[in-house]
Amino acid sequence: MALLDRLNEDMKQAMRNKEKDKLTVIRGIKSSLQNEAINKKGGELTEEEELQVLMREVKQRKDSLQEFKDANREDLVEKTEQELALVESYLPQQLSDDELVEIIDETIQEVGATSKQDMGTVMSAVMPKVKGKTDGSKVNKLVIERLQ
């Protein structure tokens, strides 16, 4: 099922169940997707572009979550965690740490990386393989570990 179709179905269900928070998040995601389509001027978004929008939504919520934790705002932390879980439910299955390490190791061998100086080469080769399936900062951390 296409992402917009799934969002529309979930939105209808949230309306029926009177789940205001869920409805707000879904509407926000739809709005971001529609804005991206308007900015593209080409009409519909590709699956990869939809994924970029979802990843941006996840990143925004993770950043907010960290700020709320730093400010000891437990009420907002809980709400943001729920929103984050909902947005992540629309992403493809995330890679486990073991799967990610395996992909990184394979890529390091493919590009012939031997030291930290090769990090840019490794990152530019790994990121297209894991796009939308994991967080970029996690990839960055693991690449640094593997190159040491």
MOHU-V495504 format. One record per backbone hydrogen bond with DSSP energy under -0.5 kcal/mol. NH is the residue of the N-H (numbers start at 0). CO is the residue of the C=O. E is the energy in kcal/mol with one decimal. If there is no record, write none. Layout:
# MOHU-V495504
nh:NH co:CO e:E
nh:NH co:CO e:E
This chain:
# MOHU-V495504
nh:5 co:1 e:-2.5
nh:6 co:2 e:-2.7
nh:7 co:3 e:-2.5
nh:8 co:4 e:-2.4
nh:9 co:5 e:-2.6
nh:10 co:6 e:-2.4
nh:11 co:7 e:-2.3
nh:12 co:8 e:-2.3
nh:13 co:9 e:-2.4
nh:14 co:10 e:-2.2
nh:15 co:11 e:-2.4
nh:16 co:12 e:-2.3
nh:17 co:14 e:-0.9
nh:18 co:13 e:-2.6
nh:19 co:17 e:-1.1
nh:22 co:18 e:-2.4
nh:23 co:19 e:-2.4
nh:24 co:20 e:-2.0
nh:25 co:21 e:-2.5
nh:26 co:22 e:-2.5
nh:27 co:23 e:-2.0
nh:28 co:24 e:-2.3
nh:29 co:25 e:-2.7
nh:30 co:26 e:-2.5
nh:31 co:27 e:-2.3
nh:32 co:28 e:-2.4
nh:33 co:29 e:-2.7
nh:34 co:30 e:-2.7
nh:35 co:31 e:-2.1
nh:36 co:32 e:-2.1
nh:37 co:33 e:-2.2
nh:38 co:34 e:-2.6
nh:39 co:35 e:-1.8
nh:40 co:36 e:-1.2
nh:41 co:36 e:-0.6
nh:42 co:36 e:-0.7
nh:43 co:41 e:-0.9
nh:49 co:45 e:-2.3
nh:50 co:46 e:-2.1
nh:51 co:47 e:-2.0
nh:52 co:48 e:-1.9
nh:53 co:49 e:-2.3
nh:54 co:50 e:-2.7
nh:55 co:51 e:-2.1
nh:56 co:52 e:-2.2
nh:57 co:53 e:-2.4
nh:58 co:54 e:-2.5
nh:59 co:55 e:-2.4
nh:60 co:56 e:-1.9
nh:61 co:57 e:-2.4
nh:62 co:58 e:-2.5
nh:63 co:59 e:-2.3
nh:64 co:60 e:-2.6
nh:65 co:61 e:-2.1
nh:66 co:62 e:-2.0
nh:67 co:63 e:-2.7
nh:68 co:64 e:-2.2
nh:69 co:65 e:-2.4
nh:70 co:66 e:-1.7
nh:71 co:68 e:-1.3
nh:72 co:67 e:-2.7
nh:73 co:71 e:-1.0
nh:76 co:72 e:-2.1
nh:77 co:73 e:-2.2
nh:78 co:74 e:-1.5
nh:79 co:75 e:-2.5
nh:80 co:76 e:-2.3
nh:81 co:77 e:-1.8
nh:82 co:78 e:-2.1
nh:83 co:79 e:-2.8
nh:84 co:80 e:-2.2
nh:85 co:81 e:-2.0
nh:86 co:82 e:-2.6
nh:87 co:83 e:-2.7
nh:88 co:84 e:-1.2
nh:89 co:86 e:-1.6
nh:90 co:87 e:-1.3
nh:94 co:132 e:-2.7
nh:99 co:95 e:-2.3
nh:100 co:96 e:-2.6
nh:101 co:97 e:-2.1
nh:102 co:98 e:-2.2
nh:103 co:99 e:-2.5
nh:104 co:100 e:-2.9
nh:105 co:101 e:-2.4
nh:106 co:102 e:-2.3
nh:107 co:103 e:-2.6
nh:108 co:104 e:-2.0
nh:109 co:105 e:-2.4
nh:110 co:106 e:-2.5
nh:111 co:107 e:-0.9
nh:112 co:107 e:-1.9
nh:117 co:114 e:-1.8
nh:118 co:115 e:-1.8
nh:121 co:117 e:-2.3
nh:122 co:118 e:-3.1
nh:123 co:119 e:-2.3
nh:124 co:120 e:-1.2
nh:125 co:121 e:-2.5
nh:126 co:122 e:-2.6
nh:128 co:125 e:-1.1
nh:129 co:125 e:-1.3
nh:130 co:126 e:-0.9
nh:132 co:129 e:-2.6
nh:133 co:129 e:-0.8
nh:138 co:134 e:-1.7
nh:139 co:135 e:-2.6
nh:140 co:136 e:-2.3
nh:141 co:137 e:-2.2
nh:142 co:138 e:-2.7
nh:143 co:139 e:-2.2
nh:144 co:140 e:-2.1
nh:145 co:141 e:-2.5
nh:146 co:142 e:-1.9
nh:147 co:143 e:-0.7
nh:147 co:144 e:-0.7
